[in-house]
Amino acid sequence: MKPAEKHFRCTICQRGFTRIDHLKRHHLRHSGLKPYSCVFCNESFARWSVAKDASIKISPTERFR
């Protein structure tokens, strides 16, 4: 199987990505932005899925809002 070509490059570190959405998510590492937070503890995260997982760990009976 041939590796996928990485057409999208980070302008800061030159890391390559096969999808533009992965590059956009990667840019959060350089900017330090953490736009998502746990609804229970207000800890901030760069990725929505990690914020959701943190909320579930704190209160498994509550759904992520």
Buried (B, 14 or more C-beta within 10 A) or exposed (E): EEEEEEEBEBEEEEEBBEEEEBBEBBBBEEEEEBEBBBBBEEBBBBEEEBBBBBBBEEEEEEEBE
